[in-house]
Amino acid sequence: MTLLKLAAAMKALEDPKLTKTDIMRLRTLIQTSTIYQKRFAEYVGYRRIERKLVKTDELLEQIRKSSEEKK
């Protein structure tokens, strides 16, 4: 959805009849869309790391239990 808004705003900037206010509004949309995409990518990366940490914790707990059973 954000990419569609970004593309539409960039396309709209090609219109030579735009007022300065329109241009400022579209540029703001483009900037916020770009920031949103970056933040979303960071979020996805953090979620991936979090999943790996949870799996690692579960594995360590299994290993701990297994070693206690062997004693």
Backbone as a chain_set.jsonl record, in Angstrom:
{"seq": "MTLLKLAAAMKALEDPKLTKTDIMRLRTLIQTSTIYQKRFAEYVGYRRIERKLVKTDELLEQIRKSSEEKK", "coords": {"N": [[0.825, -1.189, 0.0], [1.897, 1.254, 0.845], [3.944, 1.532, -1.019], [2.455, 1.914, -3.322], [1.271, 4.385, -2.799], [3.561, 5.934, -2.697], [4.521, 5.671, -5.332], [2.365, 6.854, -6.69], [2.483, 9.476, -5.712], [4.973, 10.28, -6.683], [4.483, 10.13, -9.411], [2.497, 12.058, -9.612], [3.952, 14.362, -9.198], [4.96, 14.958, -11.659], [3.195, 16.536, -12.983], [2.893, 19.616, -14.484], [1.237, 21.659, -13.651], [1.014, 21.876, -10.951], [0.627, 23.411, -7.751], [2.725, 25.266, -5.437], [2.089, 24.456, -2.891], [0.879, 21.969, -3.358], [3.101, 20.578, -4.324], [4.788, 20.602, -2.073], [3.226, 19.068, -0.328], [3.152, 16.602, -1.673], [5.875, 15.975, -1.7], [6.298, 15.674, 1.009], [4.73, 13.418, 1.467], [6.205, 11.548, -0.018], [8.634, 11.551, 1.4], [7.788, 10.63, 3.946], [6.785, 8.135, 3.254], [9.093, 6.84, 2.418], [10.569, 6.807, 4.809], [8.853, 5.23, 6.339], [9.002, 2.764, 4.977], [11.664, 2.083, 5.467], [11.68, 1.859, 8.279], [9.827, -0.208, 8.577], [11.171, -2.329, 7.368], [13.287, -2.571, 9.184], [11.836, -3.371, 11.426], [10.857, -5.873, 10.583], [13.275, -7.221, 10.405], [14.057, -7.176, 13.112], [12.032, -8.744, 14.206], [12.636, -11.198, 13.052], [15.114, -11.746, 14.258], [14.233, -11.909, 16.886], [12.592, -14.208, 16.779], [14.57, -16.135, 16.272], [16.015, -15.969, 18.659], [14.115, -16.867, 20.499], [13.796, -19.52, 19.624], [16.403, -20.418, 20.121], [16.523, -20.15, 22.916], [14.589, -22.065, 23.611], [15.829, -24.387, 22.636], [18.155, -24.421, 24.224], [16.976, -24.812, 26.717], [15.914, -27.381, 26.357], [18.296, -28.827, 26.067], [19.421, -28.381, 28.585], [17.537, -29.688, 30.241], [17.822, -32.287, 29.254], [20.489, -32.843, 29.932], [20.267, -32.81, 32.703], [18.646, -35.017, 33.147], [20.339, -37.074, 32.477], [22.081, -37.144, 34.552]], "CA": [[0.0, 0.0, 0.0], [2.782, 2.411, 0.915], [4.64, 1.663, -2.305], [1.505, 2.478, -4.282], [1.164, 5.816, -2.494], [4.833, 6.533, -3.099], [4.531, 5.743, -6.801], [1.359, 7.834, -7.11], [2.992, 10.809, -5.396], [6.045, 10.579, -7.629], [3.846, 10.366, -10.709], [1.775, 13.335, -9.533], [4.933, 15.454, -9.286], [5.25, 15.238, -13.07], [2.2, 17.487, -13.478], [3.452, 20.968, -14.444], [0.241, 22.596, -13.131], [0.957, 21.792, -9.494], [0.968, 24.595, -6.958], [3.812, 25.014, -4.493], [1.499, 23.707, -1.776], [0.744, 20.585, -3.817], [4.447, 20.007, -4.404], [5.238, 20.375, -0.693], [2.44, 17.957, 0.207], [3.614, 15.371, -2.319], [7.231, 15.685, -1.221], [6.141, 15.154, 2.372], [4.253, 12.04, 1.314], [7.327, 10.735, -0.488], [9.584, 11.41, 2.501], [7.23, 9.773, 4.992], [6.708, 6.771, 2.714], [10.451, 6.305, 2.43], [10.901, 6.523, 6.207], [8.022, 4.098, 6.752], [9.563, 1.542, 4.394], [12.902, 1.771, 6.185], [11.31, 1.404, 9.627], [9.164, -1.505, 8.458], [12.233, -3.311, 7.106], [13.966, -2.777, 10.459], [10.923, -4.13, 12.267], [10.875, -7.26, 10.101], [14.562, -7.769, 10.816], [14.013, -7.407, 14.56], [11.143, -9.887, 14.453], [13.391, -12.392, 12.66], [16.078, -11.97, 15.33], [13.478, -12.336, 18.064], [12.208, -15.615, 16.579], [15.767, -16.956, 16.443], [16.331, -16.001, 20.083], [13.143, -17.741, 21.158], [14.177, -20.899, 19.281], [17.643, -20.719, 20.829], [16.151, -20.355, 24.317], [13.906, -23.359, 23.706], [16.842, -25.421, 22.448], [18.989, -24.455, 25.425], [16.175, -25.42, 27.783], [15.88, -28.822, 26.073], [19.632, -29.354, 26.367], [19.555, -28.366, 30.038], [16.714, -30.784, 30.776], [18.441, -33.549, 28.843], [21.69, -33.079, 30.736], [19.837, -33.106, 34.077], [18.115, -36.378, 33.141], [21.471, -38.003, 32.361], [22.838, -37.178, 35.821]], "C": [[0.875, 1.261, 0.0], [3.528, 2.62, -0.392], [3.737, 2.266, -3.371], [1.344, 3.981, -4.061], [2.424, 6.549, -2.931], [4.889, 6.708, -4.617], [3.541, 6.791, -7.305], [1.842, 9.257, -6.849], [4.097, 11.213, -6.362], [5.487, 10.879, -9.019], [3.151, 11.726, -10.721], [2.727, 14.523, -9.646], [5.282, 15.822, -10.728], [4.299, 16.274, -13.664], [2.738, 18.915, -13.364], [2.487, 22.002, -13.838], [0.154, 22.601, -11.606], [1.319, 23.115, -8.833], [2.123, 24.238, -6.028], [3.313, 24.204, -3.302], [1.351, 22.237, -2.146], [2.101, 19.878, -3.838], [4.977, 19.688, -3.01], [4.517, 19.17, -0.085], [2.929, 16.633, -0.373], [5.019, 14.996, -1.855], [7.193, 15.13, 0.205], [5.663, 13.707, 2.337], [5.391, 11.104, 0.911], [8.323, 10.501, 0.65], [9.054, 10.463, 3.58], [7.104, 8.332, 4.517], [8.068, 6.102, 2.749], [10.87, 5.934, 3.856], [10.127, 5.302, 6.69], [8.606, 2.782, 6.229], [10.828, 1.119, 5.126], [12.582, 1.208, 7.566], [10.647, 0.031, 9.586], [10.187, -2.608, 8.214], [13.013, -3.602, 8.382], [13.12, -3.647, 11.379], [10.928, -5.613, 11.872], [12.181, -7.938, 10.509], [14.597, -8.084, 12.303], [13.137, -8.606, 14.903], [11.858, -11.198, 14.118], [14.41, -12.748, 13.754], [15.367, -12.49, 16.577], [13.053, -13.801, 17.952], [13.406, -16.541, 16.792], [16.147, -17.059, 17.916], [15.378, -16.913, 20.845], [13.483, -19.203, 20.874], [15.435, -21.323, 20.025], [17.362, -20.978, 22.305], [15.484, -21.715, 24.512], [14.903, -24.511, 23.578], [17.742, -25.551, 23.673], [18.243, -25.095, 26.596], [16.086, -26.939, 27.592], [17.216, -29.474, 26.424], [19.834, -29.423, 27.881], [18.783, -29.514, 30.676], [17.325, -32.144, 30.467], [19.671, -33.865, 29.688], [21.34, -33.377, 32.184], [19.315, -34.535, 34.182], [19.237, -37.407, 33.108], [22.243, -38.125, 33.671], [22.268, -38.137, 36.782]], "O": [[0.623, 2.207, -0.747], [3.722, 3.756, -0.826], [4.19, 3.033, -4.22], [1.288, 4.754, -5.017], [2.356, 7.653, -3.47], [5.26, 7.771, -5.115], [3.842, 7.532, -8.24], [1.632, 10.146, -7.675], [4.148, 12.359, -6.809], [5.969, 11.776, -9.712], [3.207, 12.455, -11.712], [2.338, 15.58, -10.142], [5.841, 16.89, -10.978], [4.569, 16.827, -14.73], [3.011, 19.378, -12.257], [2.905, 23.122, -13.544], [-0.707, 23.275, -11.04], [2.199, 23.841, -9.297], [2.457, 23.066, -5.853], [4.038, 23.364, -2.769], [1.661, 21.358, -1.342], [2.222, 18.726, -3.421], [5.551, 18.621, -2.792], [5.135, 18.351, 0.596], [3.099, 15.657, 0.356], [5.309, 13.819, -1.642], [7.96, 14.233, 0.556], [6.147, 12.871, 3.101], [5.516, 10.0, 1.442], [8.799, 9.382, 0.84], [9.782, 9.598, 4.067], [7.298, 7.404, 5.302], [8.175, 4.92, 3.077], [11.455, 4.874, 4.08], [10.683, 4.44, 7.37], [8.689, 1.8, 6.967], [11.039, -0.068, 5.375], [13.15, 0.195, 7.974], [10.881, -0.799, 10.464], [10.083, -3.694, 8.784], [13.365, -4.752, 8.641], [13.635, -4.555, 12.032], [10.995, -6.492, 12.731], [12.181, -9.101, 10.912], [15.103, -9.129, 12.711], [13.469, -9.39, 15.792], [11.7, -12.192, 14.826], [14.546, -13.914, 14.126], [15.852, -13.407, 17.239], [13.146, -14.55, 18.925], [13.281, -17.597, 17.412], [16.558, -18.125, 18.373], [15.798, -17.647, 21.739], [13.46, -20.033, 21.783], [15.527, -22.453, 20.504], [17.902, -21.921, 22.883], [15.784, -22.427, 25.47], [14.829, -25.49, 24.321], [18.054, -26.66, 24.106], [18.835, -25.84, 27.377], [16.175, -27.692, 28.561], [17.248, -30.555, 27.013], [20.358, -30.411, 28.395], [19.301, -30.222, 31.538], [17.342, -33.038, 31.313], [19.873, -35.005, 30.107], [22.057, -34.135, 32.838], [19.521, -35.194, 35.201], [19.092, -38.5, 33.656], [22.974, -39.094, 33.877], [22.786, -38.283, 37.889]]}, "num_chains": 1, "name": "protein.A"}
